[in-house]
């Protein structure tokens, strides 16, 4: 997984407490810290998954290449870089974000 810039950072484009949960990282260290939260999220991963989480550069080279806004979760085949999974946001009022269960289920069924 590649962690990229925040779409709705609280200090840039806040859209509510369910979505704007952090400020935009100003350093690579902060971006890595946020990526590790994704990597260790029990709602997202379980003990049988072995997922490498990478961070985009502060120049946003992955973001610029993949043009991934507004989609924020991609899974790439490590050896080839082929896109394997792309999460779609749920914009219903009770979720308004990403149902992490779909990503978790995909990872559980497909990750080695």
C-alpha positions as CSV (number, residue, x, y, z in Angstrom):
1,X,0.0,0.0,0.0
2,X,1.2,3.5,-0.7
3,X,0.1,6.3,1.7
4,X,-0.3,9.6,0.0
5,X,-1.3,13.1,1.1
6,X,-4.5,13.7,3.1
7,X,-7.5,14.6,0.9
8,X,-9.5,16.4,3.6
9,X,-6.8,17.5,6.1
10,X,-8.3,19.5,9.0
11,X,-6.0,22.4,8.3
12,X,-6.7,22.5,4.5
13,X,-10.1,21.3,3.6
14,X,-12.0,20.1,6.7
15,X,-15.3,18.4,5.9
16,X,-16.2,17.0,9.4
17,X,-14.9,14.9,12.2
18,X,-15.5,11.6,10.4
19,X,-13.3,12.6,7.5
20,X,-10.9,15.3,8.6
21,X,-9.1,13.4,11.3
22,X,-5.5,14.9,10.9
23,X,-3.7,17.9,9.6
24,X,-1.8,17.7,6.3
25,X,1.7,16.3,7.1
26,X,4.4,18.9,6.6
27,X,7.3,16.4,7.0
28,X,7.9,12.9,5.7
29,X,8.2,11.7,9.3
30,X,4.6,12.8,10.0
31,X,3.4,11.1,6.8
32,X,5.2,7.9,7.8
33,X,3.6,8.1,11.2
34,X,0.1,8.3,9.7
35,X,1.0,5.5,7.3
36,X,1.9,3.3,10.3
37,X,-1.6,4.0,11.8
38,X,-3.1,2.5,8.6
39,X,-0.7,-0.4,8.7
40,X,-1.6,-1.3,12.3
41,X,-5.3,-0.6,12.1
42,X,-7.1,-3.7,13.4
43,X,-10.2,-2.7,11.4
44,X,-8.1,-2.9,8.2
45,X,-5.7,-5.7,8.7
46,X,-5.6,-9.0,10.6
47,X,-2.7,-11.2,11.8
48,X,-2.8,-13.2,8.6
49,X,-2.0,-10.3,6.2
50,X,1.5,-9.2,5.4
51,X,1.2,-5.8,3.7
52,X,4.0,-3.4,3.1
53,X,3.0,0.2,3.5
54,X,5.0,2.8,1.6
55,X,4.7,6.6,1.7
56,X,4.6,8.9,-1.2
57,X,7.3,11.5,-1.2
58,X,6.6,15.0,0.1
59,X,6.8,16.1,-3.6
60,X,3.8,13.7,-4.1
61,X,5.3,11.9,-7.1
62,X,3.0,8.8,-6.7
63,X,0.0,11.1,-6.4
64,X,0.9,13.0,-9.5
65,X,1.6,9.9,-11.5
66,X,-1.5,7.9,-10.4
67,X,-3.9,10.9,-10.3
68,X,-5.6,9.2,-7.4
69,X,-7.8,11.9,-6.1
70,X,-10.5,11.3,-4.8
71,X,-9.6,7.6,-4.5
72,X,-7.3,7.1,-1.6
73,X,-6.6,3.3,-1.3
74,X,-4.8,1.4,-3.9
75,X,-3.1,-2.1,-3.7
76,X,-0.3,-2.7,-6.2
77,X,1.4,-6.0,-7.1
78,X,4.8,-5.5,-5.5
79,X,6.9,-7.1,-8.3
80,X,5.1,-5.6,-11.3
81,X,3.4,-2.4,-9.9
82,X,0.1,-3.6,-11.4
83,X,-3.0,-2.2,-9.8
84,X,-4.8,-4.9,-7.9
85,X,-7.5,-3.1,-5.9
86,X,-8.9,0.5,-5.8
87,X,-11.2,1.5,-3.0
88,X,-14.2,3.6,-3.7
89,X,-15.5,6.1,-1.2
90,X,-19.0,5.8,0.3
91,X,-20.5,9.3,0.4
92,X,-23.6,8.4,2.3
93,X,-24.2,10.7,5.3
94,X,-23.6,7.9,7.9
95,X,-20.2,6.8,6.4
96,X,-18.9,9.6,4.2
97,X,-15.5,8.0,3.8
98,X,-14.0,4.6,3.0
99,X,-15.6,1.4,4.2
100,X,-12.4,-0.2,5.3
101,X,-14.2,-3.5,5.5
102,X,-14.0,-3.9,1.7
103,X,-10.2,-3.3,1.7
104,X,-9.8,-5.6,4.7
105,X,-11.8,-8.3,3.0
106,X,-9.8,-8.0,-0.2
107,X,-6.5,-8.1,1.7
108,X,-7.7,-11.1,3.7
109,X,-8.6,-13.0,0.5
110,X,-5.7,-11.9,-1.7
111,X,-2.6,-10.9,0.3
112,X,0.2,-13.4,0.8
